[in-house]
Amino acid sequence: MGDKLLNFWGPVTSSIDWCEKNYVYSSYIAEFYNTISTIPTITLAIVGLIIALSQGFEKRFTVLHLSNMILAMGSILFHGTLQRVQQQSDETPMVWEMLLYIYILYSPDWHYRSTMPTFLFLYGAVFAIVHSLFHFGISFKVHYAVLCLLCIPRMYKYYIHTKDPAAKRLAKLYVATLFLGSLCWACDRVFCDHVSDWPVNPQGHALWHIFMGFNSYFANAFLMFCRAQQRGWSPKIVHFLGLFPYVKIKKPKTQ
């Protein structure tokens, strides 16, 4: 991608340079749209965090929403600079977040409570160190895909055991946003040479960020609903202003 303005951060050192032209709108932001498109993720994560804290959900959901924010901030650093070090601040939180999802999905049936979080924590720490030293490329993508695939059977199990129509709708929104976001990501990568010649670049990777911001919110809300059911907290899906879905619970007085 050709530079049009003074490049504040120096030559691109990241292993990936996306389809958006660099330094078009600011000498301080390498990929403008890919950077600002993470704002919805941060906003939705803050909303989810407020809901989790105000209703007394378990700390795992507080950490989950915070991890969404950390990942989005890492993405801002990466796309804003296109530097190798900042690329690590995007990719490493991606793995940490998936490890957290694995914990939330599988921990209810895990009989040895202390072993699972300990193992996942150590795994995440070791990965961060090794990835910073060896800068995995294709192997990082394969590793991340495997972690994602580990979540799918459990998500499907939660879905088929959920009877509430509104909660099932959240799961469907999760799948829909994942599909649309992945389609935008793939088109941006595969058809970049063609898209670059268009009068207006549709910014497929930026659209991926937006879709995945909503995807994370829907996934988190669905998991909060399922966990509340497991704890007997009488969850229900309500809508703010008739549009925005979130989980409302009612804990028994004994808890």
N, C-alpha and C positions, 0 to 999 in steps of 0.2 A: 504494500500500500504506500503510495507516494505521500510525502509530507508537504503541506502547503504553508504551514506556519513554523516558527522557530520551535524546535523540539526541546522542551525544557528537560525531559528525563533522559535524554541521550538516545543512542541507538537501541532498537528493539532487541532485547535479549531473551524474551520468552520463547518457548518452543512453538507457540501458536500465535499467529497474527490473523485476526478474524476478517470478515469481508468488508467491514466498515473502513472507510478511508481515515487515515490517522491525522490528528491535529488539524482538523478542518475548522473547528469553531473556537479552539483555545490552544495556546501553546502549552498549557498545563494538563490538558485532558487528551490522552491519545485517541480513545474511542468514545466520542461524546454520547451517542445513543446507547451503546452497550454499558456505559457507566451510569447514566441517569435512570435507565430502565430497571435498576435494582431497588429504586425507591419504594415501589409498591410492596416488595417483599419485606422491607424493613417496617413499613407502615402496618401491614397485616400482622407481622410478628408482634408488634407492640400491642395491637388490638387483642391478639390471642393471649399475650402475657397478662394484660389487664384482666381479661376474663378468668384466666387460670388462678391468678392471685386473689381476685375479689371473691371468688366462690370457694376457695380453699381446696383446689385440686392438688394432687400430690406434686412433690418437687420435681419429679421427672418431667412434667409438662412445662414447668417454669424453665428448666434447663433446655427443653426442646425448643421453645420459642426463642430463647436467647441464642441457641445454636443457629436458628434461621437467620437471626440478625447478624451474628458473627460471620456466617457464610456470605451474606449479602455485602457486608462491609469488606470482606476479603475480595469479593468480586469487583467492588468499586476500585480497590487498590490495583488489582490486576489489569482491568480494562482501562483504568485511568493512566497507567504507566507503561504497560506491556514490558515489565521487567521480570527477570527470572525469579527473584526473591519474592516479589508480590504475587507471582503465579502460584508459589507455594502457599501463600495466604488464602488463596481461593481453593486450591485442590485439597489441601490437608483438611480444612473444615468440611469439605464434601464427604470425606471418609468418616470423620468423627460423627457427622450428622447421621449417616447411615448406620453406624454402630449404635447410636442412641435409638434409632427406630427399631433396630433388631432387639435391643433390650426391652423396649416398651411392648413390642409385639409378642415376644417369647417368655418374658419373665413371669407372667401369671401362672404358667405351668412348669416353671423351673423349680425343682424341689430343693436345690442347694442355693439359697438366696445370695450368699456372699460371693460364691465362685463366679457367677456370670458377670456382675458389674466389675469385679476385679480383673477378670480375663479381658473383657472388652476395653477397660481403661488401659491396661498394659499393652494390649494390641494397638490401640490408637496412639499411645506414646511411642512405641517402637516404630510404627509406620511413619510418624512425623519425622523421627530422626533419620531413618533410612531413606525416606523420600527426599529429604533436604540434602542428603549426601550424593544420591545417585540420580536424582531427577528423572524418575520413571516417565516414559512416554506412552507407548501403546500398552505396556503392561499396567500402567495406572488405569487406563480406560477399561481394560479387561477386569482388573481387580474391582473397580467401582461397579461395573456391570454385574459382577457376581454378587456383591453385597446387595444390590438392588433386587436381584432375582431371589435372594434368600427371603426377602420381605413379602414377595407376591403370594406364596401359598397361605401365609398367615393372614394377610389382608383379605384374601378370598374366603378363608374360613370365618373371619369376623363378619364378612358381608352376608354370607348365607345363613348365619345364625342371628342376624339382626332382623327383627320383625318390623321395627318402626319405619314407615315409608319415608319420613323426612330424613332420617339417618341414612337410609339406603340411597337417598338422593344425593347426600353429601359424598358418598362413595362413588356414585356415578359421575359427579362433577370432578372428583379427583381423577378418575380415569380419563374423562373428556379433556381436561386441561393438560394432562400428561401426554395424551395423543397429539393434541394440537401443538403443544410446545415442542415435542419431539419432531413433528413434521416441519415446523419452522426452522429448527436447528439443522435438520438434515438438508433441507432445501438451501439454506444459507451456505452450507459447506459444499454441497454437490454442484450447485448452479452459480457459484460466486462469480465466475468469469462472465457469465451472461448478465447477471444482476448488476454487475459493476458498470455495464454499458447502458443501463436503463437511465432515463432522465431522473427518476426518483428511486433510490434504493429502499426496498420495503423493510430493511433492517430485521432480517429473520432472527438473528441472535438476540437482539433487543426484545423482540416479541417472545422469544423463548424465556427470557428473564421474567417478563410480565406474567406469562402463563404459569410459570413454575412458582412465582410468588403466590398466586391463587391456589395452585396445586398443593403447596405446603400447608396453606391455611386450611383447605378442605380436608387434607389428610389428618392434620392435627385435631381438627374438630371431630372428625369421625372417630379417631382413637380415644379422644376424651369422652365421647359418648359411650363407647364400648367399655372403657375402664370404669366409668360411673355405673354402668349396669352391673359389672362384676362386683362392685363394692356395695350395691344396693342403694344407690343415691337417687333413684327415680329421675333419670335424665330425660330431658325433652329438648327438641330443637325449636328455638324461637327465632323470630326475625326482627332485627332492628329496622324501624321505619318500613316494615313489611317486605324488605328486600334482603338485608344482610343476615345470613344464618349464624347462630352461635348456640352453644350448649348451656342450658340452665339446669342446675341440679337442686335437689332438696335432700340434705343429709338427715338421717334419723337423729333424734335428739340424743340418743345414747352415744353418738359419735361426736 
